[in-house]
Amino acid sequence: MTIKPPVVKIVGSCGLNTQKFEMTLTKNTFIGEYSYSLDSKGRINIPSKFRQALSKENQDTFVITRGLDSCIWVYPLMQWKQIEKDLRNLSSLSKIHRAFIRNTARYATPSTYDKQGRIKLTPSLIEYSFLNKEILIIGMVNKIEIWDPNQLSKIDNNISKINPEEYDALSDKIVL
């Protein structure tokens, strides 16, 4: 028996053209960039489009942890459960595996959004990602990234250092 994932349909119009278009996204899919503010209590608002995309099985809960490149990764609870399963399959006898598990799990914490759609970030994650008042929230398909705009700008400036052949090889694997 094949189970089809639930879908979200976004309907809109394109420019001056009055024809409607429809884009279908599976649940737990996050795309786009949003500017928000970090409040004095360390809370951020999760964009309503992201909250609407979160499937019910996640119980309005995300797991937040350190990302790479000085950002925060925000996973739907069910996605995080898969990551936990994968981490359990790594060998605790391997030094590199232990370090990877430790650095992934030690900063992870579940956060259920409140009635205003806010989640609370831990002080250590705020410090790690250099967050101040202004933040960027970016959908990365299966997870969300939270960035300080200045840090993201630095990362974006380093993209030019990526080998174009490697980038092209990767783009060949994805139909864009």
TORKOLLO-406610 format. One line per 8 residues: for each residue x, y, z of N, C-alpha, C, CB. Coordinates in pm, whole numbers, plus 50000, padded with zeros to 5 digits. Glycine has a CB too. Layout:
BEGIN
X:Y:Z:X:Y:Z:X:Y:Z:X:Y:Z ~ ...
//
This chain:
BEGIN
50084:49882:50000:50000:50000:50000:50088:50124:50000:49905:50000:50121 ~ 50065:50214:49908:50141:50337:49898:50063:50451:49962:50175:50370:49752 ~ 50129:50524:50052:50065:50637:50117:50118:50764:50054:50091:50637:50270 ~ 50028:50847:50004:50069:50973:49944:50079:51079:50053:49968:51017:49834 ~ 50185:51162:50049:50197:51267:50149:50092:51375:50125:50339:51329:50147 ~ 50047:51441:50234:49952:51550:50217:50019:51665:50143:49896:51598:50353 ~ 49941:51746:50075:49997:51857:50000:49933:51989:50042:49978:51835:49851 ~ 50009:52096:50021:49960:52231:50043:49948:52294:49905:50054:52314:50138
49837:52355:49876:49820:52421:49747:49823:52571:49769:49688:52377:49677 ~ 49908:52638:49693:49918:52782:49698:49865:52833:49565:50066:52830:49724 ~ 49764:52916:49570:49703:52967:49449:49724:53117:49446:49552:52931:49441 ~ 49763:53170:49331:49785:53313:49319:49776:53354:49173:49921:53354:49377 ~ 49809:53480:49147:49811:53526:49009:49950:53578:48979:49704:53635:48984 ~ 49984:53583:48854:50119:53619:48813:50117:53756:48744:50177:53512:48719 ~ 50171:53857:48810:50184:53991:48752:50052:54046:48705:50280:53989:48638 ~ 50052:54106:48587:49930:54164:48531:49841:54059:48469:49966:54269:48428
49896:53941:48447:49820:53832:48389:49717:53784:48491:49913:53717:48344 ~ 49592:53776:48451:49488:53736:48546:49472:53585:48555:49357:53798:48507 ~ 49552:53509:48478:49546:53364:48489:49598:53323:48625:49626:53296:48376 ~ 49532:53225:48683:49576:53175:48813:49679:53065:48794:49457:53125:48897 ~ 49772:53058:48888:49866:52948:48887:49851:52874:49018:50012:52997:48867 ~ 49893:52750:49018:49884:52668:49138:50017:52600:49161:49769:52564:49127 ~ 50067:52611:49283:50192:52545:49319:50160:52451:49434:50304:52649:49359 ~ 50197:52328:49423:50168:52229:49526:50297:52192:49597:50100:52104:49465
50295:52205:49728:50410:52167:49811:50368:52057:49906:50465:52289:49889 ~ 50456:51963:49929:50426:51860:50027:50437:51921:50165:50520:51738:50012 ~ 50372:51860:50260:50382:51906:50398:50528:51900:50442:50292:51819:50492 ~ 50562:51984:50538:50698:51991:50593:50800:52036:50490:50738:51857:50650 ~ 50756:52115:50392:50846:52174:50294:50848:52325:50317:50801:52139:50147 ~ 50969:52379:50329:50985:52521:50365:51072:52589:50259:51049:52536:50506 ~ 51017:52693:50195:51092:52769:50097:51066:52918:50119:51054:52726:49951 ~ 51161:53000:50076:51146:53144:50086:51235:53204:50193:51003:53180:50114
51240:53338:50195:51320:53413:50292:51232:53519:50356:51445:53479:50224 ~ 51244:53533:50487:51161:53626:50564:51247:53702:50663:51047:53551:50637 ~ 51218:53831:50680:51286:53914:50779:51198:53926:50902:51320:54056:50721 ~ 51255:53898:51017:51184:53907:51144:51277:53966:51249:51130:53768:51190 ~ 51224:53979:51370:51303:54031:51482:51309:53929:51594:51245:54164:51533 ~ 51421:53928:51663:51439:53848:51783:51395:53937:51899:51589:53799:51800 ~ 51303:53889:51983:51258:53974:52094:51352:53962:52213:51115:53937:52134 ~ 51328:54041:52315:51416:54046:52432:51416:53916:52512:51374:54159:52523
51317:53829:52489:51310:53700:52559:51369:53586:52476:51165:53668:52594 ~ 51431:53620:52360:51493:53518:52276:51394:53442:52190:51568:53421:52360 ~ 51280:53503:52159:51178:53438:52078:51177:53497:51937:51038:53452:52144 ~ 51145:53410:51842:51126:53455:51703:50993:53402:51654:51243:53407:51611 ~ 50937:53473:51559:50813:53430:51498:50846:53340:51379:50728:53552:51454 ~ 50785:53223:51377:50799:53136:51260:50697:53185:51157:50775:52983:51299 ~ 50740:53211:51033:50647:53261:50932:50522:53173:50922:50717:53269:50796 ~ 50407:53239:50903:50281:53165:50898:50281:53060:50788:50164:53262:50878
50346:53089:50674:50352:52988:50567:50426:52863:50613:50423:53047:50443 ~ 50527:52880:50698:50600:52764:50749:50514:52689:50851:50733:52807:50813 ~ 50443:52761:50936:50355:52694:51033:50245:52617:50962:50294:52796:51132 ~ 50191:52676:50854:50085:52609:50778:50138:52485:50706:50023:52706:50676 ~ 50266:52486:50668:50325:52372:50598:50359:52257:50693:50451:52416:50524 ~ 50367:52285:50822:50403:52184:50921:50288:52084:50937:50438:52250:51058 ~ 50316:51957:50918:50211:51856:50930:50168:51840:51075:50259:51721:50874 ~ 50045:51794:51095:49988:51781:51230:50067:51685:51318:49844:51733:51220
50129:51585:51257:50204:51486:51335:50322:51548:51410:50253:51375:51245 ~ 50361:51670:51372:50471:51739:51440:50426:51811:51567:50534:51839:51346 ~ 50296:51816:51592:50240:51874:51714:50289:52016:51740:50274:51785:51833 ~ 50297:52097:51633:50341:52237:51642:50481:52251:51701:50242:52317:51727 ~ 50563:52148:51685:50695:52144:51749:50806:52133:51646:50703:52027:51847 ~ 50909:52212:51670:51033:52206:51593:51145:52167:51688:51063:52343:51523 ~ 51254:52116:51633:51376:52094:51711:51480:52189:51655:51425:51942:51705 ~ 51537:52270:51743:51637:52368:51703:51775:52321:51747:51606:52508:51762
51874:52345:51663:52011:52306:51695:52109:52391:51615:52033:52155:51665 ~ 52236:52376:51646:52340:52445:51570:52341:52396:51427:52478:52425:51635 ~ 52350:52490:51335:52370:52455:51196:52517:52475:51163:52280:52540:51103 ~ 52548:52459:51037:52683:52489:50992:52685:52636:50951:52726:52396:50873 ~ 52801:52693:50933:52814:52832:50889:52753:52932:50987:52749:52848:50753 ~ 52754:52905:51115:52705:52998:51218:52558:53035:51202:52788:53123:51216 ~ 52475:52939:51172:52331:52962:51169:52263:52860:51261:52274:52953:51023 ~ 52133:52875:51277:52055:52781:51357:51969:52700:51259:51965:52855:51464
51967:52569:51280:51881:52482:51202:51756:52452:51282:51954:52351:51162 ~ 51641:52456:51216:51512:52431:51278:51445:52318:51199:51422:52561:51282 ~ 51426:52205:51265:51368:52088:51199:51227:52061:51251:51457:51965:51221 ~ 51136:52017:51162:51009:51965:51213:51039:51845:51303:50912:51925:51096 ~ 50959:51826:51404:50982:51717:51500:51000:51582:51431:50867:51710:51599 ~ 50917:51552:51333:50926:51421:51266:51055:51407:51186:50806:51400:51174 ~ 51102:51515:51126:51230:51512:51054:51343:51487:51153:51254:51646:50977 ~ 51334:51550:51271:51437:51531:51373:51439:51386:51421:51412:51626:51491
51324:51324:51433:51320:51184:51475:51398:51096:51378:51175:51134:51487 ~ 51391:51126:51249:51469:51051:51149:51618:51077:51170:51425:51091:51005 ~ 51653:51202:51199:51794:51234:51225:51843:51158:51347:51813:51386:51246 ~ 51762:51152:51452:51800:51074:51571:51824:50928:51535:51692:51085:51679 ~ 51737:50874:51453:51752:50734:51410:51885:50716:51337:51634:50690:51318 ~ 51916:50809:51247:52042:50801:51173:52162:50816:51265:52046:50909:51064 ~ 52153:50904:51364:52263:50922:51460:52285:50795:51542:52233:51041:51554 ~ 52176:50727:51576:52188:50601:51652:52262:50494:51574:52050:50550:51691
52259:50504:51441:52327:50404:51357:52476:50429:51344:52264:50403:51221 ~ 52524:50544:51393:52668:50569:51390:52735:50495:51506:52698:50721:51399 ~ 52859:50459:51489:52931:50381:51589:52990:50470:51698:53043:50300:51523 ~ 52960:50437:51822:53019:50511:51934:53167:50474:51953:52941:50484:52064 ~ 53214:50374:51880:53355:50337:51887:53442:50427:51799:53373:50192:51846 ~ 53380:50495:51707:53452:50584:51617:53461:50724:51677:53383:50588:51478 ~ 53582:50776:51685:53603:50909:51743:53528:51017:51664:53752:50943:51746 ~ 53532:51010:51533:53465:51109:51449:53314:51098:51461:53508:51093:51303
53262:50976:51473:53119:50956:51492:53074:51016:51625:53083:50807:51485 ~ 53150:50988:51731:53115:51043:51862:53113:51196:51859:53215:50995:51969 ~ 53212:51255:51796:53219:51401:51788:53100:51456:51708:53352:51446:51722 ~ 53066:51390:51599:52954:51435:51517:52823:51426:51595:52945:51352:51388 ~ 52801:51313:51660:52678:51295:51740:52673:51401:51851:52672:51152:51801 ~ 52783:51418:51921:52790:51515:52031:52758:51655:51983:52929:51513:52097 ~ 52819:51696:51873:52799:51833:51825:52663:51854:51759:52908:51868:51727 ~ 52598:51747:51721:52463:51758:51666:52359:51758:51778:52435:51643:51567
52372:51666:51871:52269:51646:51973:52280:51740:52094:52273:51506:52021 ~ 52398:51782:52129:52414:51858:52254:52344:51993:52252:52559:51880:52283 ~ 52326:52052:52137:52262:52183:52128:52115:52173:52086:52338:52272:52030 ~ 52068:52053:52061:51931:52035:52014:51831:52047:52128:51916:51898:51945 ~ 51722:52117:52099:51616:52129:52197:51483:52146:52125:51642:52248:52293 ~ 51379:52076:52173:51248:52094:52110:51187:52229:52150:51153:51979:52150 ~ 51111:52286:52060:51044:52413:52087:50908:52412:52018:51130:52534:52038 ~ 50803:52419:52098:50666:52423:52045:50626:52568:52030:50566:52347:52138
50574:52605:51914:50539:52745:51897:50412:52780:51974:50521:52777:51748 ~ 50409:52905:52023:50297:52954:52102:50184:53004:52012:50343:53065:52197 ~ 50082:53064:52072:49965:53110:51996:50000:53220:51897:49858:53160:52090 ~ 50109:53291:51920:50154:53394:51826:50251:53339:51721:50221:53508:51902 ~ 50279:53209:51726:50367:53146:51629:50514:53162:51659:50339:53201:51494 ~ 50548:53188:51787:50688:53210:51826:50749:53086:51887:50697:53327:51924 ~ 50878:53067:51861:50956:52966:51932:51067:53037:52008:51016:52859:51833 ~ 51113:52972:52114:51219:53030:52196:51352:52967:52158:51190:53010:52347
51451:53052:52134:51586:53007:52105:51667:53006:52234:51654:53098:51999 ~ 51761:52914:52245:51844:52909:52365:51952:53017:52358:51907:52769:52381 ~ 51997:53067:52473:52104:53167:52473:52230:53118:52401:52139:53204:52615 ~ 52264:52990:52414:52386:52940:52348:52371:52942:52196:52418:52797:52395 ~ 52251:52914:52145:52230:52920:51999:52230:53064:51948:52097:52852:51962 ~ 52175:53155:52026:52175:53297:51989:52319:53348:51981:52094:53382:52092 ~ 52399:53309:52079:52540:53351:52081:52617:53288:51965:52606:53313:52215 ~ 52598:53158:51944:52668:53086:51837:52642:53147:51699:52624:52939:51836
52518:53190:51676:52480:53240:51543:52487:53392:51532:52340:53194:51510 ~ 52541:53457:51635:52562:53603:51635:52432:53680:51612:52662:53641:51528 ~ 52320:53627:51662:52193:53695:51640:52181:53821:51723:52078:53601:51671 ~ 52129:53923:51659:52092:54047:51725:51942:54063:51703:52174:54172:51670 ~ 51895:54182:51699:51751:54203:51685:51697:54158:51548:51718:54349:51706 ~ 51764:54197:51440:51717:54163:51306:51769:54025:51265:51762:54270:51203 ~ 51678:53943:51213:51715:53808:51171:51653:53776:51036:51671:53703:51277 ~ 51709:53677:50970:51651:53623:50846:51613:53477:50872:51752:53635:50725
51497:53440:50824:51449:53303:50834:51437:53251:50691:51311:53293:50912 ~ 51508:53143:50662:51517:53091:50526:51468:52947:50523:51662:53101:50473 ~ 51377:52919:50430:51332:52783:50408:51435:52706:50327:51196:52781:50337 ~ 51473:52590:50375:51574:52507:50309:51516:52370:50270:51697:52488:50401 ~ 51393:52371:50229:51315:52255:50186:51276:52168:50305:51395:52174:50084 ~ 51370:52094:50364:51336:52003:50474:51359:52063:50613:51414:51877:50461 ~ 51415:52183:50618:51442:52249:50746:51439:52399:50723:51579:52204:50806 ~ 51453:52472:50832:51456:52619:50830:51591:52662:50886:51337:52680:50913
51647:52767:50828:51770:52825:50883:51738:52964:50938:51882:52834:50775 ~ 51802:52997:51051:51789:53129:51112:51926:53193:51109:51732:53121:51259 ~ 51931:53314:51052:52058:53382:51028:52060:53524:51081:52087:53382:50881 ~ 52175:53568:51122:52204:53710:51136:52232:53758:50993:52327:53738:51236 ~ 52168:53867:50948:52188:53911:50809:52334:53937:50772:52109:54037:50785 ~ 52415:53989:50864:52556:54014:50835:52633:53884:50816:52619:54097:50947 ~ 52603:53784:50898:52670:53654:50884:52634:53590:50750:52631:53560:51000 ~ 52507:53596:50712:52465:53538:50585:52532:53610:50468:52312:53544:50571
52546:53740:50479:52612:53817:50374:52757:53771:50355:52608:53968:50408 ~ 52826:53744:50465:52963:53693:50457:52967:53558:50386:53025:53681:50599 ~ 52873:53471:50421:52867:53339:50359:52836:53353:50210:52759:53250:50428 ~ 52740:53439:50178:52704:53461:50038:52823:53514:49958:52586:53560:50027 ~ 52905:53599:50018:53022:53653:49949:53126:53545:49920:53086:53763:50032 ~ 53127:53439:50000:53222:53330:49980:53176:53231:49872:53244:53256:50110 ~ 53053:53244:49826:53003:53153:49722:53089:53161:49597:52856:53184:49688 ~ 53144:53279:49571:53227:53294:49451:53352:53207:49456:53266:53439:49434
53387:53159:49576:53505:53074:49591:53475:52926:49563:53562:53089:49730 ~ 53347:52895:49543:53310:52757:49513:53353:52725:49371:53156:52735:49531 ~ 53408:52607:49354:53452:52561:49222:53329:52550:49131:53527:52423:49232 ~ 53326:52627:49020:53210:52625:48930:53179:52487:48873:53232:52720:48816 ~ 53282:52405:48855:53260:52270:48801:53184:52183:48903:53395:52203:48765 ~ 53217:52199:49033:53145:52125:49137:52999:52170:49143:53213:52144:49274 ~ 52979:52299:49131:52844:52356:49134:52763:52304:49015:52850:52510:49132 ~ 52825:52304:48897:52758:52254:48777:52726:52105:48790:52845:52278:48654
52818:52028:48846:52795:51885:48864:52675:51862:48956:52921:51817:48921 ~ 52664:51942:49060:52550:51930:49151:52421:51971:49081:52572:52015:49276 ~ 52425:52079:49006:52304:52125:48936:52256:52025:48832:52329:52260:48869 ~ 52346:51942:48779:52307:51838:48685:52220:51731:48750:52431:51774:48624 ~ 52231:51717:48884:52154:51617:48957:52013:51666:48990:52226:51578:49084 ~ 51992:51796:48980:51863:51856:49015:51808:51925:48890:51879:51960:49135 ~ 51683:51901:48862:51621:51970:48750:51572:52104:48801:51504:51885:48687 ~ 51631:52211:48749:51592:52345:48793:51512:52415:48686:51714:52428:48829
//
